[in-house]
Amino acid sequence: MRLHRNLCFAVIDGLHQIFNEDEYADKVIQTLLKRDKRWGSRDRAFVAETTYDIVRWKRLYAEIAEVKEPFNRDNLWRLFAVWATLKGIKLPDWKYFTNTPTRKIKGKF
């Protein structure tokens, strides 16, 4: 699976709204999916499933990523990196994923 930048930004924006602005996850997902009309069914499924998965396992991912609430953008990217690493997705060479200890993440889980 290849990560696309616009989809990852949508997930991070959704997590920011859910965790920091205390909005309901289903409403946030609904507005995220209406953001870009060019997204196909796979893109929409990725955004929805990823966001729900990170929300569902927030405490575990936060413990592995060693971050605490309230989450800033960097902490949300760390949560996303933990999710991607545990799902077996190779992290791209973006500035958000530099210094991500993938072996340590896999070892903690």
C-alpha positions in Angstrom: 0.0 0.0 0.0 1.2 3.5 -0.9 0.4 6.5 1.3 -0.8 9.6 -0.6 -0.1 12.9 1.0 -3.6 14.4 0.6 -5.2 11.4 2.2 -2.8 11.5 5.1 -3.4 15.2 5.7 -7.2 14.5 5.7 -6.7 11.9 8.4 -4.5 14.2 10.5 -7.1 17.0 10.2 -9.8 14.7 11.2 -7.9 13.4 14.3 -7.1 17.0 15.3 -10.8 17.8 15.2 -11.8 14.7 17.1 -9.1 14.7 19.8 -8.5 18.5 20.3 -11.8 20.1 19.4 -14.0 17.4 20.9 -16.1 16.9 17.8 -18.0 13.7 17.1 -16.1 11.3 14.9 -19.0 10.5 12.6 -19.6 14.1 11.8 -15.9 14.8 11.2 -15.6 11.8 8.9 -18.7 13.0 7.0 -17.2 16.4 6.4 -13.8 15.0 5.5 -15.3 12.8 2.8 -17.0 15.8 1.2 -13.8 17.7 1.1 -12.5 16.5 -2.2 -14.9 15.3 -4.9 -12.1 13.6 -6.8 -11.6 10.9 -4.2 -12.8 7.5 -5.2 -14.3 4.8 -3.0 -10.9 3.5 -2.0 -9.7 6.9 -1.0 -12.8 7.5 1.1 -12.5 4.1 2.6 -8.9 4.7 3.6 -9.7 8.1 5.2 -12.7 6.7 7.2 -11.1 3.4 8.2 -7.8 4.9 9.2 -9.4 7.7 11.3 -11.7 5.3 13.0 -8.9 2.8 13.7 -6.7 5.4 15.3 -9.6 6.8 17.3 -10.5 3.2 18.5 -6.9 2.4 19.5 -5.9 5.9 20.7 -4.6 4.9 24.1 -2.5 2.0 22.8 -1.0 4.1 20.0 -0.4 7.0 22.3 1.5 4.7 24.7 3.6 3.2 21.9 4.3 6.7 20.4 5.0 8.1 23.9 2.7 11.1 23.5 0.2 12.6 25.8 -3.0 14.7 25.3 -3.6 17.3 24.1 -2.1 16.2 20.8 -0.3 18.7 18.6 0.3 18.1 14.9 3.6 16.4 15.4 2.0 14.0 18.0 -0.8 13.2 15.6 1.8 12.4 12.9 3.5 10.1 15.4 0.2 8.3 16.1 -0.3 7.9 12.4 3.3 6.5 12.0 2.6 4.0 14.8 -0.6 2.9 13.0 1.1 2.6 9.7 4.0 0.6 11.2 1.8 -1.8 13.0 -0.3 -2.3 9.8 2.9 -3.1 7.9 2.8 0.0 5.7 6.2 1.3 4.6 6.5 5.0 5.7 7.5 7.4 2.9 10.4 9.8 3.1 8.4 12.7 4.3 9.6 15.2 6.9 6.8 14.0 9.3 8.2 10.5 9.5 11.9 11.3 10.0 13.4 9.7 13.1 10.5 7.2 13.4 11.8 4.2 15.2 9.9 1.4 13.4 11.9 -1.4 15.1 11.1 0.0 18.5 7.4 0.4 17.6 7.2 -3.2 16.5 9.1 -4.3 19.5 6.7 -2.5 21.9 3.7 -4.1 20.4 
